[in-house]
Amino acid sequence: MERFMQAPEVLFRIAGVPITETVFVGWMVMLFFIGAGFAVTRTLRERPGIVQATAEMMVSGFRSLVSDTMGQDKLGFYAFVGSLILFVFLSNILGVTGLRPPTSDVNITMGMAILTFMMVQFYRFKAKGVLGYVKSFGEPLVFLFPLNIISELAAPVSLGMRLFGNILGGTIIVALIYDVIPLGAPVPFHLYFDLFVGAVQTYIFAMLTMVFVKMAME
């Protein structure tokens, strides 16, 4: 359990840059989905098998989620949102395998939160122009400008820290339970903290990302 209370272990270095356990596992998650996507799209059939049908259902689900949350005119975001959901969900539930979940590393969750922040600023600037972008921070009253700036900067911090805190907390709690309960008994706790909480936090992260981007474009 002690390893979960410490910073992620550095496995190796590339050009002097330390590659931690969580970063390496995160790469493996991305490679898994890239490989799976390549394999599925190379064998498409008019009468889909189980794998292709499952993939099509997932894509349809992502499109529906984006359409319902952001509007039909923003359906183009479904690929980004779908990729985000798949990566975060699998990263969240990897604790079941005994691996350290990538989302239990604040660097990874804040990296995704900063990506969302950059998207929000880009689409706000694109939708409002230079003058409208600056004026948007003075709404509804000009003297609220500093507070709106602080609120804007606090959004990615809240987004990243919420996911990090919930996943790391669940990982530590399960590890503590394994220390005091015989092997096998904590399985229900694993199912709750890794699967249920992992799914809920994935949904929250994706929903907040979509809401932030949608609000920036209005």
N, C-alpha and C positions, 0 to 999 in steps of 0.2 A: 504493500500500500504506500510505502514511503516514496516510491518513484512518482506517484501522482501528486504528491505534495511539493515536488521540486520542479524546476524548469525542465522542459523536454530534453532528453539526452541528444547530444550531438553525435550523429552516426559517422559522418565523414565531411570533408570539405571540398568544394569545387572552386578553384582559383582563389583560395583563402576564405571563401564564403561558407560559414557553417551550415550544414544541412541536418536539421533535427529530425527526430523520429516522427513528429507530427507533419512536418513538411514532406518527408519521404512518403508517408502513408497517404497524404493528400495527393501527391503525384500519382500514386498507384490507383487511387479512386478515379482520377481524371483519365488515366490510361485505360482503365477498365471500361469506362463509358465510351471513350473514343473507339476502342476496339469493338465493343458491343454494337455501337452505331454503325461502324463500317461493315461488320459481319451481317447485320440485319438488312442494310440497304443493298448489299450485293446479291441477295437471294430473294428479292421481292417477287411475289406471285399474285395472280388475280384471285386465287383461292388461298388466302393466307393460312399458315400453320399457327400453332399456339404462340410461338415467339413473335412472329410478325403481327398477329392479332393483338397481342399484349402491347407491343410497341405502338400500334395504331391507336389503341385505347388510351394510352398514356398521352400521346400527342393530342388527341381529341380532348382529353381532360385539361391539358395545359391551355389549349386554345379557348375552351369554355371558361376557365378560371380567369384568364386575362380579359376576355370579352365581358364577363360579368363584373369584374372589378374596375377595369380601366376604360371600358367602352369598345365597341366594335371598330372604331376608327384607330385604335391603338393595338390591334391584333398582332401587328408585326413584332411586338415584344415577347410573344409566346416562346420563341426559341431561347431567348435569354432567361426568362423566368423558369422555363422548364429545366434548363441546364442548372440553374441555381438550386432549384428544388431537389433535383437528383443528387447533386454534389453534397448539399448540406444534409439531406436525409441519410445517405449512406455514411457520411462522415460521422453523423450523430450516433448511429446505431453500431458502429464498429466496436464499441466497448463490450458487446456480447462475445466477440471473438477473443477478448483479452488484449487487443491492441489499444493503444492510446488514441482516442478519437481526435482527428485533426481540429475539430471545432472546440476542443478543450484547450487550445492554444490561442491566446489573445491576439497574437500576431496574425493568425489566419482569419479569425472573425473580424478583426479590425480592418484587415486588407479588403475583405468583401464589403464591409460597411463603407470604406473610403471609395470603393468602386461605385457603390450606389450614390454616394455623395457627389461624385464627379458627374455621374449621369444626370442627377437632379440639376446641378448647376448648368450643365451643357444644354439641357432641354429648356430650362427656364430662360437662359440667354437666347436660345434659338427662337423661342416663342415670343419673347417680349422685346428683343433688341437691346441695345446698350442702355438707352435712357429708361426703358420700361424695366429692365433688370435692376438697375440701381433704385428706381422709384418703388419697386416691389418690397424693398426692405423698410420703406417708410410708411407702410400701410398697417392699420387704418389711420394712424396718426404719425406725423413726422418725428416727434420726440421719442417714439418707440424704436427708432432706427437701431440704436445700440443693442437693445434687448432682442430685436429680430435677428441681428447678426449672431448674438450669443446662442439664440435658439437654433439657428441654422447649423452652427458648429457643434451644438450638443446632440443633434439628431443622429449623426453617424456614431458618435461615442455611445449613446444609448443603445443603438441598434447592435453594434458589435459586442458591447459588454453584456447585454442581456443574453445573447446566445452563448457567449463564453462562460458566463457565470452559471447558467442552468446546466450546461453539459459537464463542465468541470465539477460542479457541486454534486451532480448525480453520480459521476464516476467515483468521486471520493467516498460518497455514502455507500455505494455498493461495495467498494474495497474494504471499508470499515466493517460492513456486515459480514463479509467473507472471513474477516479476522476473528469474529466471535461466534459465528454459526457454522455448524458442520457443513462440509462440501455438499452441494446439491440443494440444500435448503433455501439459499438466497435466490433461486431461479425466478420466483415471482417478482422480486425486487429488480432483477435484471430486466425482466419484461416491462416493468413500469418505467424505470428510469432511462433505459436505453431505447426501448421501442416506443412507448407511449409518449414520454416527454420529448424524445427525439423527433417524433412526428409532429407534435404540437409546436415545438420551437421552429421546425422547418416551415410550417404553415405561417406562423407569426412573422418570421423573417421575410418570407416571400410576399406576404400581404402588405407589410410595411413598405417594402421596396416598391411595390406597384403603386401604393397610395402616394408615396413621396414623389415618384416620377409623374404620376397623373396630375397631382396638385401643381407641380412645377410647370406643366404644359398648359394650364388653364389661365 
